[in-house]
């Protein structure tokens, strides 16, 4: 599972941020991640940047030194 945490974003990613996708039902950008094999909903946001920042803050909080971030520094 630790290897998956550090995987690159998918080539089909439209938001530009790992862990962020557009939710058509709510017309918002959704951030979510996995912790201990369980999918965690982080939140819904008006733009992909806010969702990306929330995702990375969540990852740093839950994975600590193993977090692989782009937007915020460790």
C-alpha positions in Angstrom: 0.0 0.0 0.0 2.9 2.4 0.7 3.9 2.1 -2.9 0.5 3.2 -4.1 0.7 6.3 -2.0 3.6 7.5 -4.1 2.2 6.7 -7.4 1.9 9.3 -10.1 -1.4 10.9 -11.1 -3.2 9.0 -13.9 -2.9 10.2 -17.5 -6.7 10.5 -17.6 -6.7 13.0 -14.7 -8.7 16.1 -15.7 -8.2 18.1 -12.5 -4.4 18.2 -12.6 -4.2 17.0 -9.0 -3.8 13.6 -7.5 -6.9 12.5 -5.5 -9.2 15.1 -7.1 -12.0 14.5 -9.6 -15.1 16.3 -10.8 -18.4 15.1 -9.2 -21.1 15.5 -11.8 -23.9 15.0 -9.2 -22.8 18.0 -7.1 -21.0 20.0 -9.8 -18.1 20.3 -7.5 -14.5 19.1 -7.3 -14.2 16.1 -4.9 -11.1 15.2 -2.9 -10.7 11.7 -1.6 -7.9 9.4 -0.5 -7.2 6.0 1.0 -6.0 5.4 4.5 -5.4 1.9 5.8 -7.2 0.5 2.7 -10.4 2.5 3.3 -11.5 5.3 1.0 -11.9 8.6 2.8 -14.1 11.5 1.5 -12.1 14.7 2.2 -14.6 17.2 0.8 -16.3 19.0 -2.1 -14.8 22.2 -3.4 -15.6 24.9 -6.0 -12.3 24.6 -7.8 -9.7 21.9 -8.3 -6.9 23.8 -6.6 -8.8 24.0 -3.3 -9.5 20.3 -3.5 -5.9 19.5 -4.3 -4.7 21.5 -1.3 -7.2 19.7 1.0 -6.0 16.4 -0.4 -2.4 17.1 0.2 -3.1 18.4 3.8 -5.0 15.2 4.5 -2.2 13.0 3.1 0.5 14.8 5.1 -1.6 14.5 8.3 -2.3 10.8 7.7 0.9 9.6 6.1 3.5 11.9 7.6 7.0 11.5 6.3 5.7 9.0 3.7 3.5 11.6 2.0 4.4 12.5 -1.6 3.2 16.0 -2.1 3.5 18.5 -4.9 1.5 21.6 -3.8 2.8 21.9 -0.3 6.2 21.3 1.1 6.9 18.6 3.7 
